Amino acid sequence: MNDLVRVIGERIKYFRLNKGYTQEKLAEIANIHSAYIGGVERAERNISLGTLNKITQALEIEAKDLFKPISETEQIINKDVLLTTHMNLLSSRSQEELILIHELVSNLVSILDKNQTNED
């Protein structure tokens, strides 16, 4: 796909994450299929103007926002957005999966803490 399709997909993903939406949530609000959202974000699908309009309305942005360059400050997604995004990702998982994910994250945090201690 061309650069324009890639940039639009990246921008849609950026605004979606900043709203704390999963692909499924955005698709529900925009009344389109979630697989389509994923395809657009990965630049695997072209997007019609009608669908672009549905997505921008669901994200509460203007279409022109998708064509503006991302500033350095915009690239930093705030902590609350990241936590909300993770909550949305985990909410549909089984208890067994959540326990496994918790163990993996706990181990990763321990490794990060040890590395931080060694650097100090």
Short mmCIF file of the C-alpha atoms (twelve columns), coordinates in Angstrom:
data_MODEL
# 
_entry.id   MODEL 
# 
loop_
_atom_site.group_PDB 
_atom_site.id 
_atom_site.type_symbol 
_atom_site.label_atom_id 
_atom_site.label_alt_id 
_atom_site.label_comp_id 
_atom_site.label_asym_id 
_atom_site.label_seq_id 
_atom_site.Cartn_x 
_atom_site.Cartn_y 
_atom_site.Cartn_z 
_atom_site.pdbx_PDB_model_num 
ATOM 1   C CA . MET A 1   0.000   0.000   0.000  1 
ATOM 2   C CA . ASN A 2   1.092   3.550   -0.461 1 
ATOM 3   C CA . ASP A 3   2.374   5.965   2.144  1 
ATOM 4   C CA . LEU A 4   -0.922  7.850   2.432  1 
ATOM 5   C CA . VAL A 5   -2.825  4.688   3.365  1 
ATOM 6   C CA . ARG A 6   -0.121  3.823   5.916  1 
ATOM 7   C CA . VAL A 7   -0.147  7.314   7.465  1 
ATOM 8   C CA . ILE A 8   -3.939  7.394   7.726  1 
ATOM 9   C CA . GLY A 9   -3.920  3.954   9.358  1 
ATOM 10  C CA . GLU A 10  -1.272  5.035   11.862 1 
ATOM 11  C CA . ARG A 11  -3.207  8.198   12.690 1 
ATOM 12  C CA . ILE A 12  -6.470  6.314   13.174 1 
ATOM 13  C CA . LYS A 13  -4.686  3.940   15.549 1 
ATOM 14  C CA . TYR A 14  -3.101  6.883   17.395 1 
ATOM 15  C CA . PHE A 15  -6.449  8.629   17.927 1 
ATOM 16  C CA . ARG A 16  -8.151  5.330   18.826 1 
ATOM 17  C CA . LEU A 17  -5.588  4.597   21.531 1 
ATOM 18  C CA . ASN A 18  -5.819  8.140   22.863 1 
ATOM 19  C CA . LYS A 19  -9.564  7.632   23.294 1 
ATOM 20  C CA . GLY A 20  -8.849  4.368   25.104 1 
ATOM 21  C CA . TYR A 21  -10.774 2.391   22.487 1 
ATOM 22  C CA . THR A 22  -10.074 -1.119  21.307 1 
ATOM 23  C CA . GLN A 23  -10.550 -1.830  17.612 1 
ATOM 24  C CA . GLU A 24  -13.803 -3.543  18.560 1 
ATOM 25  C CA . LYS A 25  -15.076 -0.518  20.488 1 
ATOM 26  C CA . LEU A 26  -14.251 1.875   17.635 1 
ATOM 27  C CA . ALA A 27  -15.910 -0.472  15.150 1 
ATOM 28  C CA . GLU A 28  -19.026 -0.645  17.320 1 
ATOM 29  C CA . ILE A 29  -19.286 3.142   17.609 1 
ATOM 30  C CA . ALA A 30  -18.577 3.683   13.894 1 
ATOM 31  C CA . ASN A 31  -20.909 0.823   12.914 1 
ATOM 32  C CA . ILE A 32  -18.286 -1.036  10.856 1 
ATOM 33  C CA . HIS A 33  -16.557 -4.413  11.272 1 
ATOM 34  C CA . SER A 34  -13.596 -4.581  13.673 1 
ATOM 35  C CA . ALA A 35  -11.531 -6.581  11.156 1 
ATOM 36  C CA . TYR A 36  -11.893 -3.635  8.785  1 
ATOM 37  C CA . ILE A 37  -10.463 -1.263  11.421 1 
ATOM 38  C CA . GLY A 38  -7.478  -3.578  11.888 1 
ATOM 39  C CA . GLY A 39  -6.905  -3.773  8.148  1 
ATOM 40  C CA . VAL A 40  -6.997  0.012   7.804  1 
ATOM 41  C CA . GLU A 41  -4.615  0.517   10.736 1 
ATOM 42  C CA . ARG A 42  -2.148  -1.967  9.223  1 
ATOM 43  C CA . ALA A 43  -2.511  -0.333  5.767  1 
ATOM 44  C CA . GLU A 44  -3.848  -3.592  4.350  1 
ATOM 45  C CA . ARG A 45  -7.168  -2.050  3.271  1 
ATOM 46  C CA . ASN A 46  -8.100  1.074   1.416  1 
ATOM 47  C CA . ILE A 47  -10.685 3.238   3.102  1 
ATOM 48  C CA . SER A 48  -13.644 4.937   1.460  1 
ATOM 49  C CA . LEU A 49  -14.529 8.531   2.258  1 
ATOM 50  C CA . GLY A 50  -17.795 7.367   3.808  1 
ATOM 51  C CA . THR A 51  -16.032 4.975   6.158  1 
ATOM 52  C CA . LEU A 52  -13.374 7.570   6.936  1 
ATOM 53  C CA . ASN A 53  -16.182 9.928   7.927  1 
ATOM 54  C CA . LYS A 54  -17.738 7.293   10.230 1 
ATOM 55  C CA . ILE A 55  -14.371 6.689   11.909 1 
ATOM 56  C CA . THR A 56  -13.570 10.372  12.413 1 
ATOM 57  C CA . GLN A 57  -17.026 10.946  13.902 1 
ATOM 58  C CA . ALA A 58  -16.570 7.985   16.247 1 
ATOM 59  C CA . LEU A 59  -13.170 9.353   17.307 1 
ATOM 60  C CA . GLU A 60  -14.613 12.882  17.633 1 
ATOM 61  C CA . ILE A 61  -11.953 14.353  15.354 1 
ATOM 62  C CA . GLU A 62  -11.983 16.119  12.006 1 
ATOM 63  C CA . ALA A 63  -10.745 14.335  8.884  1 
ATOM 64  C CA . LYS A 64  -8.014  16.966  8.495  1 
ATOM 65  C CA . ASP A 65  -6.503  15.780  11.811 1 
ATOM 66  C CA . LEU A 66  -5.530  12.531  10.088 1 
ATOM 67  C CA . PHE A 67  -3.261  14.429  7.710  1 
ATOM 68  C CA . LYS A 68  -1.395  16.524  10.265 1 
ATOM 69  C CA . PRO A 69  2.059   15.314  11.319 1 
ATOM 70  C CA . ILE A 70  2.309   13.776  14.778 1 
ATOM 71  C CA . SER A 71  4.299   16.044  17.078 1 
ATOM 72  C CA . GLU A 72  6.719   14.672  19.648 1 
ATOM 73  C CA . THR A 73  4.335   15.524  22.468 1 
ATOM 74  C CA . GLU A 74  1.483   13.706  20.708 1 
ATOM 75  C CA . GLN A 75  3.622   10.593  20.399 1 
ATOM 76  C CA . ILE A 76  3.723   10.267  24.176 1 
ATOM 77  C CA . ILE A 77  0.506   8.472   25.050 1 
ATOM 78  C CA . ASN A 78  -0.373  9.260   28.622 1 
ATOM 79  C CA . LYS A 79  -0.299  6.606   31.335 1 
ATOM 80  C CA . ASP A 80  -4.070  6.609   31.884 1 
ATOM 81  C CA . VAL A 81  -4.678  5.878   28.200 1 
ATOM 82  C CA . LEU A 82  -2.231  2.974   28.279 1 
ATOM 83  C CA . LEU A 83  -3.804  1.528   31.424 1 
ATOM 84  C CA . THR A 84  -7.297  1.846   29.953 1 
ATOM 85  C CA . THR A 85  -6.138  0.196   26.743 1 
ATOM 86  C CA . HIS A 86  -4.678  -2.716  28.683 1 
ATOM 87  C CA . MET A 87  -7.861  -3.072  30.722 1 
ATOM 88  C CA . ASN A 88  -9.872  -3.249  27.500 1 
ATOM 89  C CA . LEU A 89  -7.525  -5.878  26.084 1 
ATOM 90  C CA . LEU A 90  -7.736  -8.020  29.209 1 
ATOM 91  C CA . SER A 91  -11.447 -7.716  29.967 1 
ATOM 92  C CA . SER A 92  -12.468 -10.558 27.653 1 
ATOM 93  C CA . ARG A 93  -9.809  -13.015 28.864 1 
ATOM 94  C CA . SER A 94  -10.521 -16.036 31.043 1 
ATOM 95  C CA . GLN A 95  -9.371  -16.207 34.648 1 
ATOM 96  C CA . GLU A 96  -6.679  -18.730 33.704 1 
ATOM 97  C CA . GLU A 97  -5.354  -16.410 30.991 1 
ATOM 98  C CA . LEU A 98  -5.387  -13.467 33.376 1 
ATOM 99  C CA . ILE A 99  -3.374  -15.429 35.943 1 
ATOM 100 C CA . LEU A 100 -0.799  -16.312 33.284 1 
ATOM 101 C CA . ILE A 101 -0.624  -12.711 32.071 1 
ATOM 102 C CA . HIS A 102 -0.247  -11.488 35.647 1 
ATOM 103 C CA . GLU A 103 2.650   -13.894 36.253 1 
ATOM 104 C CA . LEU A 104 4.366   -12.801 33.032 1 
ATOM 105 C CA . VAL A 105 3.979   -9.115  33.837 1 
ATOM 106 C CA . SER A 106 5.157   -9.640  37.426 1 
ATOM 107 C CA . ASN A 107 8.281   -11.395 36.159 1 
ATOM 108 C CA . LEU A 108 8.909   -8.653  33.620 1 
ATOM 109 C CA . VAL A 109 8.526   -5.932  36.261 1 
ATOM 110 C CA . SER A 110 10.987  -7.779  38.524 1 
ATOM 111 C CA . ILE A 111 13.525  -7.893  35.698 1 
ATOM 112 C CA . LEU A 112 13.017  -4.190  34.967 1 
ATOM 113 C CA . ASP A 113 13.415  -3.353  38.663 1 
ATOM 114 C CA . LYS A 114 16.650  -5.357  38.861 1 
ATOM 115 C CA . ASN A 115 18.007  -3.624  35.769 1 
ATOM 116 C CA . GLN A 116 17.082  -0.233  37.219 1 
ATOM 117 C CA . THR A 117 18.836  -1.092  40.503 1 
ATOM 118 C CA . ASN A 118 21.966  -2.210  38.647 1 
ATOM 119 C CA . GLU A 119 22.058  1.056   36.676 1 
ATOM 120 C CA . ASP A 120 21.863  3.180   39.834 1 
# 
